[in-house]
Amino acid sequence: MTNPAPASSPGFGHGFALALGALALVVWAVVTGVALKQAALNEEDGGTVLAVFPPGTPTAEAFTAVVRAGGQPVRQTWIPFAWVARSDGSGFVGRLKEEGAVTAYGELSVGPALGGCAVVSLDDKRPVGFQFK
C-alpha cells in the first residue's frame, strides 16, 4: 500500500517569508545609509567628534592619525576603529579625513540608556534635516 502524496497547502510558504525578510533588510540598510550620510559632519567642522576609520585600522594608527590631525584623542569606543576626539579649531574633520578617517560625526546629546527608540533630541546643533521644532 502506498501513501498518497501530501496535498500542497495553500499559502505563500517559506520563500515568501525569506523574500520579505530580505526586503526588510535592504530597506533598513538603505535608510541607515542615508541617515549616516546626512549625519556626517562637513570638512570645515571642529569640536568633539566621533572619528571613524576604515575597519581593521590598528588602534595605534587611529590614535596617531587623530594627533597628526591636530586633535586630542578623548577615548576609543567599543568599535576599535572609531575614536572620540576633540579639536578647538575649524577644519578638524577635513584634517582627519586627510589622515585616513572615513568620516566623522558630531556629539550625540543622548545615550541609549535615556530613552531607547522613544527619545527625541532637541539639539539645535544638528543638521537642519534632523532638527525638531
C-alpha positions as CSV (number, residue, x, y, z in Angstrom):
1,M,0.0,0.0,0.0
2,T,1.5,3.4,-1.0
3,N,0.9,6.6,0.8
4,P,-0.8,9.3,-1.2
5,A,1.2,12.4,-1.8
6,P,0.5,15.2,0.7
7,A,-1.8,17.9,-0.6
8,S,0.0,21.1,-1.1
9,S,-1.1,23.6,1.4
10,P,-2.4,27.0,0.2
11,G,-0.3,30.0,1.2
12,F,2.9,31.6,0.4
13,G,5.4,29.3,2.1
14,H,9.0,29.8,3.2
15,G,10.1,31.5,0.0
16,F,7.8,34.4,0.6
17,A,8.9,34.8,4.2
18,L,12.6,34.8,3.1
19,A,11.9,37.4,0.4
20,L,10.0,39.6,2.8
21,G,12.9,39.3,5.3
22,A,15.4,40.2,2.6
23,L,13.3,43.2,1.5
24,A,13.2,44.4,5.1
25,L,17.0,44.2,5.5
26,V,17.5,46.0,2.2
27,V,15.1,48.8,3.2
28,W,16.8,49.1,6.7
29,A,20.3,49.2,5.1
30,V,19.2,52.0,2.7
31,V,17.6,54.1,5.3
32,T,20.5,53.6,7.7
33,G,23.0,54.5,4.9
34,V,21.1,57.7,4.1
35,A,20.8,58.7,7.7
36,L,24.5,58.2,8.3
37,K,25.4,60.1,5.2
38,Q,23.3,63.1,6.3
39,A,24.6,62.9,9.8
40,A,28.3,63.2,8.8
41,L,30.0,66.4,9.6
42,N,31.4,68.8,7.0
43,E,35.2,69.0,6.5
44,E,35.3,72.5,8.0
45,D,33.7,71.4,11.3
46,G,35.6,71.0,14.5
47,G,34.9,70.4,18.2
48,T,34.3,67.0,19.7
49,V,33.7,64.4,17.0
50,L,33.4,60.6,16.5
51,A,36.1,59.9,14.0
52,V,35.5,56.6,12.1
53,F,38.5,54.9,10.4
54,P,38.4,52.0,8.0
55,P,37.5,48.7,9.6
56,G,40.7,46.9,10.7
57,T,42.7,50.0,11.3
58,P,45.1,49.3,14.2
59,T,44.4,51.2,17.4
60,A,47.8,52.9,17.5
61,E,47.4,54.0,13.8
62,A,44.0,55.6,14.5
63,F,45.3,57.3,17.7
64,T,48.3,58.7,15.8
65,A,46.1,59.9,12.9
66,V,43.9,61.9,15.4
67,V,47.1,63.5,16.9
68,R,48.5,64.3,13.4
69,A,45.2,66.0,12.5
70,G,45.7,68.4,15.4
71,G,43.2,66.7,17.7
72,Q,43.2,65.3,21.2
73,P,42.0,61.7,21.5
74,V,39.3,61.6,24.2
75,R,38.6,57.8,24.2
76,Q,38.3,54.8,22.0
77,T,34.8,53.4,21.5
78,W,33.7,49.8,21.7
79,I,34.2,49.7,17.9
80,P,38.0,49.5,17.7
81,F,38.3,51.8,14.6
82,A,36.1,54.6,16.0
83,W,37.5,57.3,18.3
84,V,36.0,60.3,20.1
85,A,38.4,63.2,19.5
86,R,38.4,66.9,20.2
87,S,39.9,69.9,18.5
88,D,39.1,73.6,19.1
89,G,39.9,74.8,15.6
90,S,37.8,74.6,12.5
91,G,38.7,72.2,9.7
92,F,39.3,69.3,12.1
93,V,37.1,66.9,10.2
94,G,38.9,67.6,6.9
95,R,42.3,67.0,8.6
96,L,41.0,63.7,10.0
97,K,40.0,62.6,6.5
98,E,43.4,63.6,5.2
99,E,44.9,61.3,7.9
100,G,42.8,58.4,6.9
101,A,39.4,58.8,8.6
102,V,36.4,57.7,6.5
103,T,34.0,60.2,8.1
104,A,33.2,62.0,11.4
105,Y,30.0,62.5,13.3
106,G,29.1,65.1,15.9
107,E,28.4,64.6,19.6
108,L,25.2,62.8,20.4
109,S,23.2,64.6,23.0
110,V,21.5,61.5,24.4
111,G,22.6,57.9,25.1
112,P,20.7,54.7,24.7
113,A,20.0,54.5,28.4
114,L,18.0,57.7,28.3
115,G,15.1,56.5,26.2
116,G,15.8,53.9,23.6
117,C,13.8,54.4,20.5
118,A,11.3,56.8,22.1
119,V,13.8,59.6,22.7
120,V,13.6,62.9,20.8
121,S,16.6,65.2,20.9
122,L,16.2,68.9,20.8
123,D,19.8,69.6,19.9
124,D,19.9,72.6,17.7
125,K,23.5,72.0,16.5
126,R,22.4,69.0,14.3
127,P,22.0,69.4,10.6
128,V,18.7,71.1,9.7
129,G,17.1,67.8,8.4
130,F,17.4,66.3,11.9
131,Q,16.1,69.2,13.9
132,F,12.7,69.1,15.6
133,K,10.9,72.4,16.0
